[in-house]
Amino acid sequence: MGTILIILVIASALVAFVTAIFALRAGLKLRRTRAALRSHLYSEIAQLSYRTAELEKNLAALHARAEALPIRIFELQQNLATLQVLTNTLGNSLHQAQRVFSFTSLKSSLVRALAKVFEVRVGKSDEANQDLAG
């Protein structure tokens, strides 16, 4: 019976030893995994920190541009009003130029027509004067 107990104790010790080896391997694997995870998390945190700083910088730039935007809108409205005045003035000038040119063309066409009429009359009166004189 003493040998059975010794065999049981040795078998139990062997099972405990194998279990300890598995536990040690699992612990080492856990430690490597935790180190890799920590390294990955640190790099992600550093990258997020860089992105956050970049976002804050861009946000500050956008805020500055947004503050300048009402000034630019006011300037654009002034420029638009000036452009409207200039456009109206140009339209009026073009309309006046069209009237002048249409009046000039009307006048020149009337002059031509009157000249033809007077040439015909002058020609007929010259012929009549020559017939009377002749």
N, CA, C and O of each residue as an XYZ file, in Angstrom:
536
protein
N       0.806     -1.162      0.000
C       0.000      0.000      0.000
C       0.863      1.243      0.000
O       0.476      2.276     -0.546
N       2.009      1.146      0.600
C       2.952      2.252      0.642
C       3.436      2.596     -0.760
O       3.636      3.766     -1.086
N       3.626      1.563     -1.594
C       4.081      1.832     -2.958
C       2.974      2.491     -3.789
O       3.252      3.318     -4.656
N       1.742      2.124     -3.521
C       0.615      2.735     -4.268
C       0.548      4.213     -3.894
O       0.312      5.076     -4.740
N       0.756      4.479     -2.629
C       0.727      5.885     -2.208
C       1.888      6.654     -2.836
O       1.710      7.795     -3.261
N       3.027      6.067     -2.899
C       4.186      6.731     -3.500
C       3.927      6.947     -4.988
O       4.241      8.008     -5.527
N       3.361      5.952     -5.645
C       3.037      6.074     -7.075
C       2.004      7.190     -7.263
O       2.124      7.992     -8.189
N       0.998      7.245     -6.397
C      -0.013      8.297     -6.487
C       0.604      9.679     -6.225
O       0.251     10.649     -6.895
N       1.498      9.770     -5.283
C       2.148     11.049     -4.974
C       3.023     11.471     -6.154
O       3.018     12.640     -6.540
N       3.768     10.535     -6.724
C       4.633     10.856     -7.869
C       3.775     11.244     -9.074
O       4.102     12.191     -9.790
N       2.666     10.506     -9.302
C       1.766     10.833    -10.418
C       1.151     12.196    -10.194
O       1.031     12.977    -11.138
N       0.761     12.501     -8.978
C       0.188     13.810     -8.663
C       1.232     14.903     -8.858
O       0.924     15.976     -9.377
N       2.465     14.630     -8.443
C       3.540     15.598     -8.614
C       3.805     15.826    -10.100
O       4.029     16.959    -10.524
N       3.779     14.749    -10.893
C       3.985     14.862    -12.331
C       2.863     15.689    -12.990
O       3.130     16.533    -13.844
N       1.614     15.437    -12.585
C       0.477     16.205    -13.112
C       0.619     17.662    -12.691
O       0.344     18.555    -13.491
N       1.042     17.926    -11.453
C       1.227     19.289    -10.969
C       2.360     19.964    -11.741
O       2.268     21.151    -12.057
N       3.421     19.227    -12.047
C       4.536     19.770    -12.809
C       4.108     20.144    -14.229
O       4.443     21.222    -14.718
N       3.367     19.249    -14.888
C       2.870     19.518    -16.248
C       1.931     20.723    -16.224
O       1.998     21.581    -17.105
N       1.058     20.790    -15.221
C       0.136     21.915    -15.086
C       0.915     23.201    -14.861
O       0.548     24.249    -15.392
N       1.981     23.130    -14.084
C       2.805     24.316    -13.819
C       3.495     24.773    -15.100
O       3.604     25.974    -15.346
N       3.953     23.849    -15.904
C       4.591     24.214    -17.180
C       3.574     24.909    -18.090
O       3.882     25.933    -18.699
N       2.353     24.345    -18.182
C       1.303     24.976    -19.003
C       0.950     26.374    -18.463
O       0.732     27.308    -19.235
N       0.899     26.498    -17.165
C       0.580     27.791    -16.562
C       1.710     28.793    -16.826
O       1.455     29.964    -17.106
N       2.949     28.326    -16.737
C       4.089     29.189    -17.016
C       4.088     29.650    -18.463
O       4.328     30.824    -18.747
N       3.818     28.719    -19.386
C       3.739     29.080    -20.814
C       2.613     30.074    -21.057
O       2.786     31.044    -21.796
N       1.467     29.838    -20.443
C       0.328     30.753    -20.603
C       0.669     32.124    -20.011
O       0.310     33.151    -20.586
N       1.356     32.145    -18.874
C       1.755     33.413    -18.255
C       2.728     34.180    -19.141
O       2.608     35.396    -19.294
N       3.709     33.457    -19.735
C       4.666     34.109    -20.622
C       3.980     34.644    -21.888
O       4.290     35.733    -22.371
N       3.043     33.847    -22.406
C       2.288     34.284    -23.580
C       1.454     35.525    -23.242
O       1.362     36.457    -24.041
N       0.851     35.523    -22.055
C       0.069     36.668    -21.600
C       0.959     37.908    -21.473
O       0.560     39.011    -21.847
N       2.169     37.711    -20.940
C       3.089     38.830    -20.773
C       3.511     39.405    -22.123
O       3.564     40.625    -22.280
N       3.815     38.541    -23.106
C       4.175     39.011    -24.456
C       3.008     39.734    -25.127
O       3.180     40.767    -25.774
N       1.821     39.162    -24.955
C       0.633     39.775    -25.551
C       0.367     41.138    -24.920
O       0.048     42.102    -25.616
N       0.499     41.209    -23.597
C       0.276     42.473    -22.909
C       1.317     43.507    -23.337
O       0.973     44.677    -23.503
N       2.566     43.114    -23.518
C       3.618     44.036    -23.969
C       3.325     44.524    -25.390
O       3.481     45.709    -25.683
N       2.902     43.613    -26.269
C       2.571     44.015    -27.640
C       1.370     44.951    -27.659
O       1.347     45.936    -28.397
N       0.373     44.634    -26.837
C      -0.814     45.481    -26.750
C      -0.455     46.858    -26.208
O      -0.928     47.875    -26.716
N       0.374     46.887    -25.187
C       0.791     48.165    -24.605
C       1.562     48.992    -25.640
O       1.343     50.197    -25.766
N       2.460     48.343    -26.375
C       3.223     49.045    -27.403
C       2.288     49.593    -28.482
O       2.430     50.738    -28.912
N       1.343     48.777    -28.910
C       0.376     49.199    -29.932
C      -0.483     50.355    -29.411
O      -0.731     51.323    -30.130
N      -0.934     50.247    -28.160
C      -1.759     51.306    -27.584
C      -0.975     52.601    -27.441
O      -1.516     53.679    -27.684
N       0.307     52.512    -27.045
C       1.121     53.718    -26.926
C       1.287     54.402    -28.284
O       1.200     55.626    -28.385
N       1.527     53.598    -29.330
C       1.677     54.204    -30.663
C       0.353     54.820    -31.130
O       0.350     55.889    -31.742
N      -0.767     54.152    -30.844
C      -2.075     54.713    -31.209
C      -2.365     55.993    -30.430
O      -2.902     56.953    -30.982
N      -2.010     56.005    -29.153
C      -2.223     57.216    -28.349
C      -1.362     58.358    -28.868
O      -1.819     59.499    -28.938
N      -0.124     58.060    -29.231
C       0.755     59.106    -29.780
C       0.192     59.629    -31.100
O       0.198     60.834    -31.351
N      -0.290     58.722    -31.934
C      -0.881     59.134    -33.214
C      -2.154     59.956    -32.987
O      -2.376     60.956    -33.669
N      -2.976     59.541    -32.042
C      -4.192     60.301    -31.731
C      -3.847     61.671    -31.155
O      -4.531     62.657    -31.429
N      -2.800     61.726    -30.368
C      -2.362     63.006    -29.817
C      -1.916     63.943    -30.932
O      -2.234     65.132    -30.912
N      -1.179     63.409    -31.907
C      -0.739     64.207    -33.047
C      -1.951     64.692    -33.850
O      -2.023     65.858    -34.236
N      -2.893     63.789    -34.095
C      -4.104     64.166    -34.844
C      -4.919     65.215    -34.090
O      -5.463     66.139    -34.694
N      -5.000     65.068    -32.782
C      -5.751     66.038    -31.975
C      -5.096     67.415    -32.056
O      -5.783     68.427    -32.194
N      -3.772     67.450    -31.969
C      -3.065     68.725    -32.085
C      -3.293     69.340    -33.463
O      -3.491     70.549    -33.584
N      -3.266     68.510    -34.493
C      -3.513     68.987    -35.854
C      -4.942     69.510    -35.996
O      -5.170     70.544    -36.623
N      -5.896     68.796    -35.415
C      -7.290     69.242    -35.461
C      -7.472     70.565    -34.719
O      -8.202     71.443    -35.179
N      -6.810     70.705    -33.574
C      -6.904     71.961    -32.823
C      -6.320     73.112    -33.626
O      -6.870     74.214    -33.629
N      -5.200     72.859    -34.312
C      -4.584     73.897    -35.131
C      -5.514     74.281    -36.287
O      -5.703     75.465    -36.566
N      -6.089     73.283    -36.955
C      -7.008     73.555    -38.056
C      -8.270     74.251    -37.561
O      -8.816     75.118    -38.243
N      -8.727     73.872    -36.385
C      -9.911     74.516    -35.810
C      -9.637     75.976    -35.507
O     -10.496     76.828    -35.732
N      -8.452     76.273    -35.000
C      -8.088     77.667    -34.736
C      -8.022     78.465    -36.040
O      -8.464     79.612    -36.100
N      -7.465     77.845    -37.080
C      -7.395     78.523    -38.378
C      -8.798     78.757    -38.935
O      -9.084     79.826    -39.475
N      -9.668     77.761    -38.803
C     -11.053     77.924    -39.271
C     -11.781     78.998    -38.476
O     -12.571     79.763    -39.028
N     -11.513     79.048    -37.183
C     -12.144     80.070    -36.353
C     -11.699     81.466    -36.791
O     -12.507     82.392    -36.863
N     -10.413     81.603    -37.080
C      -9.906     82.904    -37.549
C     -10.524     83.269    -38.891
O     -10.876     84.425    -39.122
N     -10.657     82.283    -39.775
C     -11.277     82.556    -41.079
C     -12.751     82.875    -40.922
O     -13.284     83.713    -41.650
N     -13.418     82.219    -39.982
C     -14.840     82.481    -39.755
C     -15.047     83.886    -39.196
O     -16.039     84.541    -39.517
N     -14.114     84.356    -38.355
C     -14.215     85.712    -37.837
C     -14.003     86.737    -38.940
O     -14.615     87.806    -38.913
N     -13.145     86.430    -39.910
C     -12.887     87.356    -41.014
C     -13.977     87.292    -42.073
O     -14.063     88.177    -42.925
N     -14.803     86.266    -42.032
C     -15.823     86.075    -43.065
C     -16.844     87.208    -43.118
O     -17.160     87.649    -44.223
N     -17.381     87.708    -42.012
C     -18.331     88.831    -42.134
C     -17.707     90.060    -42.776
O     -18.384     90.786    -43.504
N     -16.428     90.304    -42.518
C     -15.740     91.438    -43.128
C     -15.661     91.229    -44.631
O     -15.896     92.160    -45.402
N     -15.334     90.019    -45.051
C     -15.246     89.729    -46.473
C     -16.615     89.808    -47.137
O     -16.732     90.286    -48.265
N     -17.646     89.342    -46.445
C     -18.995     89.421    -47.002
C     -19.381     90.880    -47.190
O     -19.970     91.240    -48.209
N     -19.053     91.721    -46.215
C     -19.348     93.147    -46.320
C     -18.600     93.753    -47.512
O     -19.167     94.533    -48.277
N     -17.312     93.382    -47.662
C     -16.536     93.883    -48.795
C     -17.132     93.408    -50.117
O     -17.216     94.176    -51.075
N     -17.543     92.152    -50.166
C     -18.154     91.624    -51.390
C     -19.465     92.333    -51.697
O     -19.769     92.591    -52.862
N     -20.248     92.652    -50.661
C     -21.495     93.374    -50.887
C     -21.211     94.773    -51.417
O     -21.924     95.261    -52.293
N     -20.176     95.419    -50.895
C     -19.809     96.744    -51.417
C     -19.359     96.647    -52.871
O     -19.744     97.465    -53.706
N     -18.542     95.641    -53.162
C     -18.078     95.458    -54.534
C     -19.245     95.145    -55.462
O     -19.280     95.606    -56.602
N     -20.197     94.363    -54.970
C     -21.368     94.034    -55.774
C     -22.195     95.277    -56.055
O     -22.681     95.456    -57.172
N     -22.360     96.137    -55.060
C     -23.107     97.385    -55.268
C     -22.390     98.263    -56.286
O     -23.028     98.849    -57.161
N     -21.066     98.356    -56.175
C     -20.292     99.140    -57.141
C     -20.432     98.553    -58.537
O     -20.586     99.284    -59.515
N     -20.380     97.230    -58.622
C     -20.525     96.559    -59.915
C     -21.902     96.812    -60.508
O     -22.025     97.002    -61.718
N     -22.938     96.819    -59.681
C     -24.282     97.101    -60.181
C     -24.365     98.522    -60.716
O     -24.959     98.750    -61.769
N     -23.775     99.487    -60.004
C     -23.788    100.881    -60.474
C     -23.056    100.993    -61.799
O     -23.533    101.637    -62.733
N     -21.888    100.357    -61.873
C     -21.120    100.418    -63.114
C     -21.853     99.737    -64.274
O     -21.821    100.218    -65.406
N     -22.510     98.617    -63.979
C     -23.269     97.913    -65.012
C     -24.429     98.759    -65.503
O     -24.677     98.834    -66.706
N     -25.140     99.394    -64.589
C     -26.245    100.270    -64.992
C     -25.735    101.439    -65.829
O     -26.344    101.803    -66.835
N     -24.625    102.017    -65.412
C     -24.040    103.129    -66.157
C     -23.614    102.681    -67.548
O     -23.849    103.385    -68.531
N     -22.995    101.523    -67.632
C     -22.583    100.998    -68.923
C     -23.792    100.728    -69.807
O     -23.772    101.027    -71.001
N     -24.848    100.162    -69.222
C     -26.067     99.908    -69.994
C     -26.666    101.200    -70.521
O     -27.081    101.278    -71.678
N     -26.708    102.221    -69.660
C     -27.230    103.519    -70.106
C     -26.364    104.106    -71.209
O     -26.882    104.638    -72.191
N     -25.051    104.014    -71.055
C     -24.137    104.533    -72.075
C     -24.323    103.801    -73.394
O     -24.337    104.423    -74.456
N     -24.465    102.497    -73.330
C     -24.677    101.717    -74.558
C     -26.008    102.072    -75.206
O     -26.102    102.152    -76.430
N     -27.036    102.286    -74.391
C     -28.344    102.655    -74.922
C     -28.259    104.020    -75.604
O     -28.829    104.217    -76.677
N     -27.541    104.971    -74.974
C     -27.365    106.285    -75.584
C     -26.563    106.180    -76.872
O     -26.874    106.856    -77.852
N     -25.544    105.345    -76.880
C     -24.741    105.166    -78.090
C     -25.594    104.564    -79.206
O     -25.464    104.956    -80.365
N     -26.454    103.628    -78.866
C     -27.337    103.048    -79.878
C     -28.275    104.108    -80.436
O     -28.519    104.154    -81.642
N     -28.805    104.963    -79.556
C     -29.695    106.030    -80.029
C     -28.938    107.000    -80.942
O     -29.465    107.430    -81.968
N     -27.698    107.343    -80.563
C     -26.906    108.254    -81.391
C     -26.635    107.626    -82.742
O     -26.782    108.273    -83.779
N     -26.237    106.355    -82.729
C     -25.942    105.698    -83.998
C     -27.198    105.515    -84.839
O     -27.155    105.657    -86.061
N     -28.308    105.203    -84.197
C     -29.537    105.052    -84.972
C     -29.968    106.413    -85.519
O     -30.468    106.491    -86.641
N     -29.782    107.491    -84.740
C     -30.100    108.837    -85.221
C     -29.157    109.227    -86.354
O     -29.578    109.819    -87.348
N     -27.862    108.887    -86.196
C     -26.880    109.207    -87.231
C     -27.189    108.439    -88.509
O     -27.120    108.998    -89.604
N     -27.526    107.175    -88.375
C     -27.850    106.394    -89.570
C     -29.146    106.886    -90.198
O     -29.275    106.911    -91.422
N     -30.111    107.280    -89.361
C     -31.355    107.840    -89.883
C     -31.077    109.150    -90.603
O     -31.612    109.405    -91.682
N     -30.235    109.979    -89.994
C     -29.897    111.260    -90.581
C     -29.159    111.056    -91.902
O     -29.447    111.735    -92.887
N     -28.207    110.122    -91.922
C     -27.451    109.897    -93.153
C     -28.345    109.294    -94.230
O     -28.185    109.609    -95.409
N     -29.286    108.431    -93.845
C     -30.198    107.881    -94.850
C     -31.143    108.959    -95.366
O     -31.485    108.967    -96.549
N     -31.570    109.870    -94.489
C     -32.415    110.988    -94.934
C     -31.632    111.910    -95.850
O     -32.162    112.402    -96.846
N     -30.366    112.145    -95.513
C     -29.540    113.002    -96.350
C     -29.385    112.394    -97.731
O     -29.489    113.094    -98.738
N     -29.136    111.090    -97.781
C     -29.003    110.427    -99.081
C     -30.299    110.519    -99.891
O     -30.291    110.813   -101.086
N     -31.409    110.257    -99.197
C     -32.691    110.317    -99.911
C     -32.977    111.734   -100.394
O     -33.414    111.935   -101.528
N     -32.729    112.711    -99.532
C     -32.943    114.103    -99.941
C     -31.986    114.503   -101.050
O     -32.366    115.238   -101.961
N     -30.773    114.036   -100.985
C     -29.802    114.348   -102.030
C     -30.255    113.786   -103.363
O     -30.125    114.447   -104.393
N     -30.788    112.566   -103.353
C     -31.283    111.975   -104.594
C     -32.459    112.779   -105.131
O     -32.559    113.027   -106.333
N     -33.358    113.188   -104.215
C     -34.512    113.967   -104.652
C     -34.062    115.297   -105.246
O     -34.545    115.713   -106.299
N     -33.125    115.965   -104.552
C     -32.655    117.252   -105.054
C     -31.876    117.084   -106.354
O     -31.957    117.945   -107.230
N     -31.118    115.989   -106.501
C     -30.394    115.754   -107.747
C     -31.364    115.577   -108.895
O     -31.142    116.087   -109.993
N     -32.445    114.846   -108.637
C     -33.446    114.646   -109.687
C     -34.097    115.978   -110.027
O     -34.285    116.292   -111.203
N     -34.441    116.763   -109.016
C     -35.069    118.070   -109.249
C     -34.099    119.017   -109.945
O     -34.467    119.729   -110.880
N     -32.854    119.013   -109.472
C     -31.865    119.887   -110.077
C     -31.632    119.473   -111.517
O     -31.492    120.317   -112.403
N     -31.592    118.182   -111.742
C     -31.391    117.681   -113.104
C     -32.562    118.074   -114.004
O     -32.344    118.480   -115.146
N     -33.799    117.962   -113.514
C     -34.981    118.313   -114.306
C     -35.045    119.817   -114.541
O     -35.383    120.269   -115.635
N     -34.720    120.579   -113.517
C     -34.779    122.039   -113.682
C     -33.680    122.502   -114.620
O     -33.883    123.454   -115.374
N     -32.526    121.860   -114.595
C     -31.452    122.200   -115.533
C     -31.868    121.898   -116.953
O     -31.574    122.667   -117.868
N     -32.559    120.767   -117.149
C     -33.031    120.384   -118.480
C     -34.101    121.368   -118.944
O     -34.134    121.769   -120.107
N     -34.981    121.753   -118.005
C     -36.043    122.708   -118.351
C     -35.439    124.053   -118.687
O     -35.888    124.719   -119.620
N     -34.421    124.465   -117.937
C     -33.763    125.745   -118.207
C     -33.017    125.689   -119.527
O     -32.968    126.692   -120.239
N     -32.451    124.581   -119.870
C     -31.739    124.451   -121.139
C     -32.720    124.445   -122.302
O     -32.432    124.991   -123.367
N     -33.908    123.813   -122.091
C     -34.915    123.793   -123.151
C     -35.436    125.204   -123.398
O     -35.651    125.589   -124.547
N     -35.638    125.960   -122.360
C     -36.122    127.317   -122.509
C     -35.057    128.217   -123.136
O     -35.365    129.092   -123.944
N     -33.856    127.997   -122.769
C     -32.764    128.821   -123.275
C     -32.431    128.417   -124.702
O     -31.941    129.242   -125.473
N     -32.671    127.231   -125.053
C     -32.235    126.678   -126.308
C     -33.126    126.832   -127.410
O     -32.824    126.384   -128.516
